[in-house]
Amino acid sequence: MIQCKHTLSDSRAVSHSLFLLRHGRDSSGRDLLLLFLSLDLLWFALSDLAQSLSLTCECLCVSLPAASLKLFQTTLILFPTQKQTRTSPSAFTPSLVAVMYPTPLYAPAGRGSFSDVYEPAEDSFLLMDALEKDSDHLKQQRPCVCVEVGSGSGVVSAFLASIIGSETLYICTDVNPAAALCTLQTSQCNSLQLQPLVTDLVGNPPQSLETTCKLTSVQCLLPRLSGKVDVLVFNPPYVVTPSEEVGSGGIEASWAGGVGGREVMDRLFPVIPELLSNQGLFYLLTISDNHPDAIVSLLGESGLSGQVCLTRQAGRERLSVLKFGKPL
């Protein structure tokens, strides 16, 4: 059973379902949308009834079949507007509890002054789903430093921050200055403190939005962050293209991956073991053309254990999120 909590003040649940339906982040988005819209109407009716009868019940429960989950039953727990605490949580024993974090607001990537910034798409949402899947572990780990390479709109880092919290340092790098500004705006939209940095990471000297850093090349992160990165996230340019298309500063930088779609990510791989802390995790978005199994083997030779965290078909592309860490 899936346990969902919904209140009248939680309009984000409905807006998030609309977002899922539009972007296809979840194949059950259509069912979620219809479910939440119907739920709002039902809530008004039940609230009026409860007020007229002066009910002080702890909660109202409605169970109904979920069309997209034939093996489960969706249980919706509707809490009244008064603050109540459940004294007997064991009264409900779902076999599956789904915790969904809302997709953050983000600056208008792909439009206007941010037309050269990659707009969140299926790969972005799969990466967020992978982080959501590991949310319990990430919170228990209590990361101190998180780094996203190629932040684009900044929505993935903002999503990660919604899971982990505000006490963590979030560094967001991108070769595109417009992407750094977009990330900053996304950060402000969500009242976060993301730290955008303009850098190729392994090439050009990095620049912040206000000052030029004095570090050089990768070394925008090394050695100062050597062994200190607890979460490293990379949605790289993975599309197979001619090598000459790699390395531009515009929108092409977000997707042109060169031979095998690997030219950019291969430049980062050698420094990952040095960047990660002992408990550090590296999340990498790939497609089948990148040969994910070969990537797992390659990083395995560097002492990292890897596995497929999530995979999804998106049109003609088979997307996979790989997760790596140091053996315990």
Secondary structure, DSSP 4 states (H G I P E B T S, - for coil): -EEEEE-TT-THHHHHHHHHHHHTSSTTHHHHHHHHHHHHHHHHHHHHHHHHTT---S-EEEEEE-TT-TT-EEEEEEPPSS----S-GGG---S-----PPPPP---TTSGGGTTSPPP-HHHHHHHHHHHHTHHHHHHH--SEEEEES-TTSHHHHHHHHHH-TTSEEEEEES-HHHHHHHHHHHHHTT--EEEEE--SSSSPPB-SSSB-S--SGGGTTTTTTTTEEEEEE----B---GGGTT-SSGGGGTB--GGG-HHHHHHGGGHHHHEEEEEEEEEEEEGGG-HHHHHHHHHTTT-EEEEEEEEEETTEEEEEEEEE---
